[in-house]
Each structure stands twice: as C-alpha cells, then as structure tokens.
C-alpha cells in the first residue's frame, strides 16, 4: 500500500475521531441544559398551581375596597 494512501486513511480516521469527540461533548452540554430546563419548567408549574387561587381572592378584596371607597366618598361629601 502506498504511503499516500496510509496517510490519507490516518487523516480520515483522525478527522472522524475529532468530530465524534466534538459531537459527544455537544450532546453532553445539551443533556445538562435539558435537565436544567426540566427543573425550571417543574418549578414554574408549581408556582402556577400555587398562585391559581389568588384570582378570586383579589376580586373579593377589590369588591370590599369598593365598598370602603364608596363609604369614604360619602363621608367626604358631607
């Protein structure tokens, strides 16, 4: 086998090995990012569940404050 063919095969193998190592490192980084995003998504869903009951309570507070506002306006008008 000629020397040029051996050098070409070795170069091709080195190129494949470098590309494989690079792609594996990218896959590991993406795996860590995916794990962190999964944790963040779980936390956001928990916050959404915990804050869901606030809507009706805020409406009740606004209704109560509207009554207080009307009473104060009546006092100030006198």
C-alpha positions as CSV (number, residue, x, y, z in Angstrom):
1,X,0.0,0.0,0.0
2,X,1.4,3.4,-1.0
3,X,2.4,5.8,1.7
4,X,-0.1,8.5,0.5
5,X,-2.9,6.0,1.0
6,X,-1.8,5.2,4.5
7,X,-1.5,8.9,5.4
8,X,-5.0,9.6,3.9
9,X,-6.6,6.8,5.9
10,X,-4.9,8.0,9.1
11,X,-6.0,11.6,8.4
12,X,-9.6,10.4,7.7
13,X,-9.6,8.4,11.0
14,X,-8.3,11.4,13.0
15,X,-10.9,13.6,11.4
16,X,-13.7,11.2,12.3
17,X,-12.4,10.8,15.9
18,X,-12.2,14.6,16.4
19,X,-15.7,15.1,15.0
20,X,-17.0,12.3,17.2
21,X,-15.4,13.8,20.3
22,X,-16.8,17.2,19.5
23,X,-20.3,15.9,18.9
24,X,-20.2,13.9,22.1
25,X,-19.2,17.0,24.0
26,X,-22.1,18.9,22.4
27,X,-24.5,16.1,23.3
28,X,-23.4,16.2,27.0
29,X,-23.8,20.0,27.2
30,X,-27.3,19.7,25.6
31,X,-28.2,16.9,28.1
32,X,-27.2,19.2,31.1
33,X,-29.2,22.1,29.6
34,X,-32.2,19.8,29.1
35,X,-32.0,18.7,32.7
36,X,-31.9,22.3,34.0
37,X,-34.8,23.4,31.7
38,X,-36.8,20.4,33.0
39,X,-36.2,21.6,36.6
40,X,-37.2,25.2,35.7
41,X,-40.3,24.0,34.0
42,X,-41.3,22.0,37.0
43,X,-40.8,25.0,39.3
44,X,-42.9,27.2,37.0
45,X,-45.7,24.7,37.0
46,X,-45.6,24.6,40.8
47,X,-45.7,28.4,41.0
48,X,-48.7,28.4,38.6
49,X,-50.5,25.9,40.8
50,X,-49.8,27.9,44.0
51,X,-50.9,31.2,42.6
52,X,-54.1,30.0,40.8
53,X,-56.4,30.6,43.9
54,X,-55.3,34.3,44.1
55,X,-57.6,35.5,41.3
56,X,-61.0,35.0,43.1
57,X,-59.5,36.4,46.4
58,X,-58.3,39.5,44.6
59,X,-61.8,40.0,43.2
60,X,-63.3,39.8,46.7
61,X,-60.7,42.2,48.1
62,X,-61.5,44.7,45.3
63,X,-65.2,44.4,46.0
64,X,-64.6,45.1,49.7
65,X,-62.4,48.0,48.9
66,X,-65.0,49.4,46.5
67,X,-67.5,49.5,49.4
68,X,-64.9,51.2,51.6
69,X,-64.2,53.7,48.8
70,X,-67.9,54.5,48.5
71,X,-68.2,55.0,52.2
72,X,-65.3,57.3,52.4
73,X,-66.5,59.3,49.5
74,X,-69.9,59.7,51.3
75,X,-68.1,60.9,54.4
76,X,-66.0,63.4,52.5
77,X,-69.1,64.7,50.6
78,X,-70.8,65.7,53.9
